[in-house]
Amino acid sequence: TKVMKALLAGCRSLTNCKPKSISESCISSSFAVHHFITTSTSGGSERTYNNIIMEATKQKTCVYLDYNGTTPVYPPVLEAMLPYLTDHFGNPSSSHHFGSEPKAAVNKARRSLLSLIQSVPIADLSSIMFTGCGTESNNVAIRLALLSSTHKVDKDGLLHVVTTNIEHPAITQCLNSYISGGLTPKITVTEVPVDEFGRVSSSDVIDAIHENTALVTIMTANNEVGSLQPVFEIAKICRQKHVLFHTDAAQAVGKVDLRGLADERNGADMVTIVGHKFGAPKGIAALYIRPNCLDENGRVNPEHGGSVLLMGGGQEGGRRGGTENVPYIAGIGRAADMLFEHGDRSGLEANAMHMQKMRSRLLERITTGLEESTGKTDISRVNGPLNADQRLPNTLSIGLKGVQSGRLLADIGEVVACSAGSACHSSSGPTMSYSAILKAMNVPQTFAVGTLRLSVGPNTSLEDVDFAADVIVKEATRQLNT
């Protein structure tokens, strides 16, 4: 307990923040970067590039631009967790005094998550099932959809699923297990291709639906290039066609407004939410399941016979055995509350505007720097939507022609933390091949192999962005000149 309280105190002292909004609470290295930039140029002489890297490493100054990989645990979130690691340690399933406060915390978190995805949160809190990660949520959503829809099998005993060719491996690898017959029922899958900007057409998705289609699963936002998919429209049409619709909203929560995505009338049937993507700890996620969606239109809810994955003590309304992780559940609930606690959309909008500004500054600084250092205007290429309304406000996927991103990341990784793609399924060696997402978007190989994914956060500063851009430009230029 003393260690955790000291950690919380340290978080606050580093950021000089009060537990109010994300922008006030996120751990940032900007204070260190500003100090480093000031001291490294003192004395009237400019440091060499190698000296900058060496000195920044020595001072342990590292700018974090990998918020799509994970976020820090925001101090108010940690503060909300602490009571359930100390005083309120009871089991929420217990009927005695020590179970009442943990049970109340779990139900409060369910309401908080519903407020993220519904215009008017419903009273049925059982629609939120807490899980251990986004992968579990996605796997369970697929399994529930298939097991409830066996009445739709075709003459060969197969069900059908519609998805895209840029989904997270938690979707694609799970579907592959059903395709191969390793899991049953066996299925076929239609992967609807995205366009050059990483977006799928809603009409193409709907056209891919067959009579034996049990599920349409489309991510809300792509984790590598930030493209937003038309999931609101797809959800509405799937409901009209009596086909279950699931969306993995892991990357979108906390960055764009998703209220209405899971509305009872025309919203998605299942939605994946992941805590560590918006300020909660790793190890906590949730799956929204629309009440009665697994019992409609000839479907038979497989959960009537108990959990389809983790059998045990009947927790989570019988859907998932295992004692609930109350501290982490309290944490994800607090992270959700932070987005709207100062008004209708003030926290979310302020953070989105700030992240968009930092993304624009980062792009401008990199492109201008490369043009000045190389004398060329065709060195960089943005991957993903050019229209800001069609992408996440924090995500910049930029390809650098003639640069090998694996080598660049290996050289700058101690001073700029970023990635070449998704942290969930990328290697980190200097010979990294480029991602399947970029291939699906037909990104030219010359740019794809030099692609960096830079994702800013609510408390990323101008000093962070300028420092990181300058380091990237200098290292890229060095590669181009060797």
Solvent accessible surface area in square Angstrom, and as a share of the most:
residue,aa,sasa,rsa
1,T,79,0.46
2,K,178,0.75
3,V,122,0.70
4,M,54,0.24
5,K,115,0.49
6,A,64,0.50
7,L,102,0.51
8,L,14,0.07
9,A,59,0.46
10,G,27,0.26
11,C,10,0.06
12,R,70,0.25
13,S,86,0.55
14,L,94,0.47
15,T,28,0.16
16,N,141,0.72
17,C,14,0.09
18,K,130,0.55
19,P,52,0.33
20,K,94,0.40
21,S,15,0.10
22,I,4,0.02
23,S,45,0.29
24,E,73,0.33
25,S,0,0.00
26,C,0,0.00
27,I,58,0.29
28,S,17,0.11
29,S,25,0.16
30,S,25,0.16
31,F,111,0.46
32,A,24,0.18
33,V,0,0.00
34,H,100,0.45
35,H,105,0.47
36,F,2,0.01
37,I,62,0.32
38,T,79,0.46
39,T,45,0.26
40,S,5,0.03
41,T,76,0.44
42,S,67,0.43
43,G,82,0.79
44,G,81,0.78
45,S,70,0.45
46,E,146,0.65
47,R,91,0.33
48,T,82,0.47
49,Y,42,0.16
50,N,98,0.50
51,N,67,0.34
52,I,26,0.13
53,I,30,0.15
54,M,134,0.60
55,E,36,0.16
56,A,0,0.00
57,T,57,0.33
58,K,169,0.72
59,Q,69,0.31
60,K,177,0.75
61,T,1,0.01
62,C,43,0.26
63,V,0,0.00
64,Y,74,0.28
65,L,0,0.00
66,D,20,0.11
67,Y,8,0.03
68,N,1,0.01
69,G,10,0.10
70,T,32,0.19
71,T,8,0.04
72,P,30,0.19
73,V,45,0.26
74,Y,3,0.01
75,P,0,0.00
76,P,2,0.01
77,V,0,0.00
78,L,18,0.09
79,E,67,0.30
80,A,26,0.20
81,M,10,0.04
82,L,13,0.06
83,P,49,0.31
84,Y,33,0.12
85,L,75,0.37
86,T,35,0.20
87,D,103,0.53
88,H,68,0.30
89,F,136,0.57
90,G,10,0.10
91,N,58,0.30
92,P,11,0.07
93,S,74,0.48
94,S,33,0.21
95,S,122,0.78
96,H,108,0.48
97,H,142,0.63
98,F,97,0.40
99,G,0,0.00
100,S,66,0.43
101,E,70,0.32
102,P,1,0.01
103,K,113,0.48
104,A,56,0.43
105,A,11,0.08
106,V,5,0.03
107,N,43,0.22
108,K,116,0.49
109,A,3,0.02
110,R,25,0.09
111,R,134,0.49
112,S,8,0.05
113,L,0,0.00
114,L,0,0.00
115,S,34,0.22
116,L,8,0.04
117,I,0,0.00
118,Q,2,0.01
119,S,68,0.44
120,V,122,0.70
121,P,64,0.40
122,I,26,0.13
123,A,102,0.79
124,D,59,0.30
125,L,30,0.15
126,S,67,0.43
127,S,2,0.01
128,I,2,0.01
129,M,4,0.02
130,F,6,0.03
131,T,3,0.02
132,G,24,0.23
133,C,58,0.35
134,G,11,0.11
135,T,65,0.38
136,E,23,0.10
137,S,0,0.00
138,N,2,0.01
139,N,46,0.24
140,V,7,0.04
141,A,0,0.00
142,I,0,0.00
143,R,59,0.22
144,L,0,0.00
145,A,0,0.00
146,L,0,0.00
147,L,50,0.25
148,S,2,0.02
149,S,0,0.00
150,T,66,0.39
151,H,95,0.42
152,K,42,0.18
153,V,60,0.35
154,D,54,0.28
155,K,189,0.80
156,D,98,0.51
157,G,37,0.36
158,L,37,0.19
159,L,0,0.00
160,H,3,0.01
161,V,0,0.00
162,V,0,0.00
163,T,1,0.00
164,T,1,0.00
165,N,43,0.22
166,I,1,0.01
167,E,10,0.05
168,H,32,0.14
169,P,26,0.17
170,A,8,0.06
171,I,0,0.00
172,T,34,0.20
173,Q,119,0.53
174,C,12,0.07
175,L,4,0.02
176,N,81,0.42
177,S,40,0.26
178,Y,2,0.01
179,I,68,0.35
180,S,83,0.54
181,G,32,0.31
182,G,62,0.60
183,L,74,0.37
184,T,88,0.51
185,P,19,0.12
186,K,94,0.40
187,I,3,0.01
188,T,60,0.35
189,V,37,0.21
190,T,43,0.25
191,E,92,0.41
192,V,5,0.03
193,P,89,0.56
194,V,13,0.08
195,D,69,0.36
196,E,95,0.43
197,F,75,0.31
198,G,0,0.00
199,R,54,0.20
200,V,6,0.03
201,S,48,0.31
202,S,16,0.10
203,S,64,0.41
204,D,69,0.36
205,V,0,0.00
206,I,23,0.12
207,D,116,0.60
208,A,13,0.10
209,I,30,0.15
210,H,99,0.44
211,E,171,0.76
212,N,17,0.09
213,T,0,0.00
214,A,2,0.01
215,L,0,0.00
216,V,0,0.00
217,T,1,0.00
218,I,0,0.00
219,M,6,0.03
220,T,4,0.02
221,A,3,0.02
222,N,0,0.00
223,N,8,0.04
224,E,6,0.03
225,V,3,0.02
226,G,0,0.00
227,S,0,0.00
228,L,27,0.14
229,Q,9,0.04
230,P,28,0.18
231,V,1,0.01
232,F,91,0.38
233,E,88,0.40
234,I,0,0.00
235,A,1,0.01
236,K,92,0.39
237,I,43,0.22
238,C,0,0.00
239,R,44,0.16
240,Q,110,0.49
241,K,95,0.40
242,H,102,0.45
243,V,6,0.03
244,L,1,0.00
245,F,1,0.00
246,H,0,0.00
247,T,0,0.00
248,D,11,0.06
249,A,0,0.00
250,A,12,0.10
251,Q,10,0.04
252,A,0,0.00
253,V,3,0.02
254,G,11,0.10
255,K,9,0.04
256,V,33,0.19
257,D,42,0.22
258,L,8,0.04
259,R,63,0.23
260,G,17,0.16
261,L,0,0.00
262,A,0,0.00
263,D,42,0.22
264,E,93,0.42
265,R,198,0.72
266,N,56,0.29
267,G,4,0.04
268,A,0,0.00
269,D,3,0.02
270,M,0,0.00
271,V,0,0.00
272,T,0,0.00
273,I,0,0.00
274,V,7,0.04
275,G,0,0.00
276,H,33,0.15
277,K,15,0.06
278,F,6,0.02
279,G,0,0.00
280,A,1,0.00
281,P,9,0.06
282,K,120,0.51
283,G,40,0.38
284,I,5,0.02
285,A,0,0.00
286,A,0,0.00
287,L,0,0.00
288,Y,0,0.00
289,I,2,0.01
290,R,18,0.06
291,P,27,0.17
292,N,107,0.55
293,C,0,0.00
294,L,2,0.01
295,D,62,0.32
296,E,54,0.24
297,N,74,0.38
298,G,50,0.48
299,R,15,0.05
300,V,105,0.61
301,N,18,0.09
302,P,32,0.20
303,E,25,0.11
304,H,135,0.60
305,G,80,0.76
306,G,29,0.28
307,S,16,0.10
308,V,26,0.15
309,L,78,0.39
310,L,74,0.37
311,M,146,0.65
312,G,64,0.62
313,G,66,0.63
314,G,41,0.39
315,Q,29,0.13
316,E,16,0.07
317,G,78,0.75
318,G,25,0.24
319,R,44,0.16
320,R,49,0.18
321,G,9,0.09
322,G,35,0.34
323,T,79,0.46
324,E,26,0.12
325,N,66,0.34
326,V,8,0.05
327,P,17,0.11
328,Y,65,0.25
329,I,1,0.01
330,A,12,0.10
331,G,0,0.00
332,I,0,0.00
333,G,3,0.03
334,R,51,0.19
335,A,0,0.00
336,A,0,0.00
337,D,38,0.20
338,M,0,0.00
339,L,1,0.01
340,F,36,0.15
341,E,73,0.33
342,H,99,0.44
343,G,37,0.36
344,D,100,0.52
345,R,94,0.34
346,S,50,0.32
347,G,7,0.07
348,L,6,0.03
349,E,72,0.33
350,A,56,0.43
351,N,3,0.02
352,A,22,0.17
353,M,144,0.64
354,H,54,0.24
355,M,4,0.02
356,Q,46,0.20
357,K,123,0.52
358,M,4,0.02
359,R,8,0.03
360,S,52,0.34
361,R,83,0.30
362,L,0,0.00
363,L,42,0.21
364,E,110,0.49
365,R,86,0.31
366,I,0,0.00
367,T,32,0.19
368,T,59,0.34
369,G,16,0.15
370,L,2,0.01
371,E,74,0.33
372,E,136,0.61
373,S,53,0.34
374,T,36,0.21
375,G,67,0.64
376,K,115,0.49
377,T,115,0.67
378,D,74,0.38
379,I,9,0.05
380,S,32,0.20
381,R,65,0.24
382,V,33,0.19
383,N,2,0.01
384,G,4,0.04
385,P,2,0.01
386,L,127,0.63
387,N,75,0.38
388,A,48,0.38
389,D,122,0.63
390,Q,61,0.27
391,R,23,0.08
392,L,0,0.00
393,P,12,0.08
394,N,0,0.00
395,T,1,0.01
396,L,0,0.00
397,S,2,0.01
398,I,0,0.00
399,G,0,0.00
400,L,0,0.00
401,K,63,0.27
402,G,55,0.53
403,V,4,0.02
404,Q,42,0.19
405,S,5,0.03
406,G,0,0.00
407,R,100,0.36
408,L,0,0.00
409,L,28,0.14
410,A,68,0.52
411,D,66,0.34
412,I,0,0.00
413,G,35,0.34
414,E,120,0.54
415,V,0,0.00
416,V,1,0.01
417,A,26,0.20
418,C,19,0.12
419,S,13,0.08
420,A,13,0.10
421,G,4,0.03
422,S,3,0.02
423,A,58,0.45
424,C,77,0.46
425,H,78,0.35
426,S,54,0.35
427,S,70,0.45
428,S,101,0.65
429,G,28,0.27
430,P,73,0.46
431,T,124,0.72
432,M,25,0.11
433,S,88,0.56
434,Y,46,0.18
435,S,25,0.16
436,A,71,0.55
437,I,9,0.05
438,L,3,0.01
439,K,109,0.46
440,A,21,0.17
441,M,1,0.00
442,N,124,0.63
443,V,7,0.04
444,P,62,0.39
445,Q,116,0.52
446,T,77,0.45
447,F,28,0.12
448,A,2,0.02
449,V,41,0.24
450,G,0,0.00
451,T,4,0.03
452,L,1,0.00
453,R,4,0.01
454,L,0,0.00
455,S,0,0.00
456,V,0,0.00
457,G,1,0.01
458,P,12,0.07
459,N,40,0.21
460,T,4,0.02
461,S,22,0.14
462,L,65,0.32
463,E,61,0.28
464,D,5,0.03
465,V,0,0.00
466,D,20,0.11
467,F,11,0.05
468,A,0,0.00
469,A,0,0.00
470,D,47,0.24
471,V,4,0.02
472,I,0,0.00
473,V,13,0.08
474,K,74,0.31
475,E,1,0.01
476,A,0,0.00
477,T,19,0.11
478,R,94,0.34
479,Q,11,0.05
480,L,54,0.27
481,N,114,0.58
482,T,122,0.71
